[in-house]
Amino acid sequence: MKKVLLDTNIVLDIALKRDPFYDESFHVFSLINKKKIKAYITTTTITDIYYIVKRKLNHNLSIQFIEDLISVVSLINVTEKTILSAIETKNNDFEDAIQFIAAHENSLNLIITRDKKGFLNSELKVLNPTEFLNTY
């Protein structure tokens, strides 16, 4: 079974039903729900999701979404080692550096994101939802 890290933007596409990205992200989540792939997000993604969804919608909907989300994905801890390793990458997108370091530390197969340029230094395979669905 493929083990994938979902970047924050993929999760937010679902939470906020963002067009035109929602449909592809929904199809990725349908594979997760059917247990065809094992999906992970970092613990830092949770706080980002809460902040953005709360700002766009409200606290209760944000918390409900997070509860629903963690019932289908697994969380990866971000440790001091993760942060220090992300700093060492010298990646201009620090949040993405944390994501790919955490994925690497947890032996994940690939990252699904709409922002591939943020993962240029990643040793892992990085696909957007369309690419992932086409290769799955």
N, C-alpha and C positions, 0 to 999 in steps of 0.2 A: 504494500500500500504506500502510495506517495505521501510523504510528510512535507507539508508546505507552510510557509509563513505568509500570512496575509498582511500586507502593508495597511497602514491606517486608512489610506484613501479608499481601499476596496470596502472596508467595513463601513466607512462613512457613506459610501454610495448606497449601501443598503439602508442604513439608519435614516438618511435624509431623502431617500428615493431620488437621488440626483440624476437628472437626464443630461446627456444621453447614456450615462454609464450604468444605470441601475440594472438593465436587463442582463448584461454580461456578468456583472457581479452576482446577480440573483442566480444565474446558472452555475456559477462556482459554488455558491452556498447550497444549491440543490445537490451537488455531488457530495458535499460535506454531510448534509442531512441523510443522504442515502448510504453514508459510510463508505463511499468509493475512494475518498481521500481523507487524510487526517490533517486538520488545520490547526494552526497555532497562531497566537498573537502575543506580543510582549505585554508585560504588566504596564509599561509606560503607555502603550496604546490605549489601555482602559481609561487612564486619566485624560488623554487627549480626546477620546470619544466623548467622555462625560462633559468636558468643557465645551466642545463644539456643539454637541446635540442640545445641551442645556441652553446655550446661547441662541440657537435657532428655534428650539421648541420650548422645552421646560424641564425642570428638575425631575419630575415624576416620569416623564417619557424617557428621559435619559437613563434613569435607573432601571426602568423596565426593559429597555433595549439591552443594557449591559447584562441584566439577569438572563435574558433570553440568549444573548450571545455566548455567555460562558457555559450555557447548557450544551452547546454544540462545538465549541472550540476549546482547545487547551491553552493554558497560560504558561508563558516562559518568563522566568524571573530575570530581571535586569540587575546584575550585581555590580559591585565596585570594579571587579575585574572586567566586566563588560564595558563599563563606562571608560575605564583607562585604555582598554584596547581600541575603543571607538575613537578616542582622542588621538591615539597613535596613527590611525589611518590617514589623518590629515584630510579627510573627506570634507568638502565644503558644506555638505548637508549632514549635520551632526545627528539629527534624529534618524536618518536613514542608515548612518554608520552604526548606531546602536542596534537598529533592526538586523542588519546583516551580520554583525558580530554575534548577536544573540542566536540567530539562526544557525550560524556556523558552530557555535559552542554546543548547540543541541542536536547536531548532526541532521539537520533538515535537508531535504533534497532540492528545494527551490523556493523562490520568493515570487509571489504574485503581486504586482503593483501596476499602477498607471504611470508611475514616475520612474522609468528605468534609468534615467540619467543620474538619479540620486544613488544608484547602486553600481556605478561604474567600477569601483574598487572591490566589489564583492567577488569572492571565489565561487559562489554558488550560481546556479542557473537562475536567471531573472526573466520572467515573462509577464506580459500584460494579460488581462483576462482573455482576450480574443486568441492570442497565441497559445495560452494554456488550454483553452477549450478545443482549439484545432488540433493540438498534439495529444490531448487526452484520448 
